[in-house]
């Protein structure tokens, strides 16, 4: 599929949302990791996840974890906050499953 075809597909998927282009500079290892997630999805579920779909899912997960910028001064601070909130969220889910 060419670039214009991909853009049309994205527009169809998000007709009620205005999408903005974001340019992200990642190193080779980070790109390879995103590609591995996409390929793993393909081999396990039959549908490859694109890099942008993976990044959108990460943003939505951060939103659900209520990640905010308060007190965040670096990438390391943000990573620490994400991991802390994810662990807390997982512990709460585990406790609910035990009770239910």
Residue pairs with C-beta under 8 A, 6 or more apart in sequence:
1 9
10 19
10 52
11 19
24 55
26 34
31 51
34 51
34 54
34 55
35 51
37 49
37 54
38 48
38 49
38 50
38 51
38 53
38 54
39 48
41 47
41 48
41 49
42 48
42 49
49 57
61 86
62 82
65 82
65 85
65 86
65 89
66 85
67 78
67 81
67 82
67 85
71 77
71 81
72 78
72 81
